[in-house]
Amino acid sequence: MKRARRPTWSFVVMRGADKTVKQFSVSKRSVVVAPVAAAIAVTGAIAGLQLKAAYELRHLEDQLFSQSAQFTQTITGMDQVIAGKDEAIVSLQQELLELSRQAQEMKTKMNELDELESKLKLFIEKYGGSVIDTTSAEPSAGSGKPVSGMVQTLANRSSERQTPSYIASPGSTMQIAMLAQHTSLDFQALSEMVDAMEASMEQTLIKAQHKRATVDAYPSLWPARSKRLTSGFGYRNDPFTGRTTFHAGIDIDGEIGDVVFSAADGTVSDTGYDARLGNYIVIDHLGELQTAYMHLKRIDAKVGDEVVRGEKIGLIGNTGRSTGPHLHFQIMQRNEPVNPLKFLAKHS
């Protein structure tokens, strides 16, 4: 028996109206298998694309993770850098505060130094010359050295120095400031020391002035330019009678018109003319001392005058009971005549 012939499918392809027609015959199986194969092919292609996409996605995820790790590491490093910068900023702020404090301390020390310098200038101006000129025998200021010597030293340094370098130059100002900071200089203490010296100097000056007043009131200055004696103190033969008499003073040779000086500070208590004494002057001094100047040509002082040591009070003459131009100089203590040479010998 003949097998039945499987049906076939025909496909006609017409390329145009004037072209020949082509016919293709395919089996029913081919018509069924072809779509299935196409579907499988498409499915395989899609699966391949999905696999490729998954691979690329995984690759991208790995790259993203790596970049994220690097970014995180970078951020951590930046945080550490920022933290270090913050610490540095805090340290710098502390250093600035310390520098500001030191600058303020230096400013205070410089102000104290200026104040001390001003005090020293005033001290020297006030006491330098007056104390030095007052007397050479002054009390010491604790160190065994006369106060006037210290003042003289300060005065010399003050007169010799020029404008201080810390005033003239800003650079040297910093040097002085740094020197003051790194040494034990205490300008406030020095200033207090100058104050104490000033108080002590005031007392010393008062004592020295009092002593000088006492010295000036002591009749020790030779009353004439001539130092030649024609007659001494004590008993002698009277030039008029030849008898031994007491001579209560000394006779100083001189020319008529020579100047007569006050032997010390004092007050003129008497002046006038006497037939024996001639023109005379009597001056009262401290310690109940008196000086008398006789046989004057002229009297240049009047009763009540305050005279100073070495002041001109008259002129040598030959008035009264006198054998020639001379000055009779006499010193009395409690109205008793004393030897003038005991007062004048050290100053002759």
Secondary structure, DSSP 8 states (H G I E B T S, - for coil): -------EEEEEEE--TTS-EEEEEEEHHHHHHHHHHHHHHHHHHHHHHHHHHHHHHHHHHHHHHHHHHHHHHHHHHHHHHHHHHHHHHHHHHHHHHHHHHHHHHHHHHHHHHHHHHHHHHHHHHHHHHHHHHH-SS--B-SSSSBHHHHHHHHHHHHHH--S-HHHH-HHHHHHHHHHHHHS---HHHHHHHHHHHHHHHHHHHHHHHHHHHHHHTS--S-SBS---EEE-SEEEE-TTT-SEEEE-SEEEE--TT-EEE-SSSEEEEEEEEETTTEEEEEEEEGGGEEEEEEEEEEE---TT-EE-TT-EEEEEB--SS-SSSEEEEEEEETTEEE-THHHHGGG-
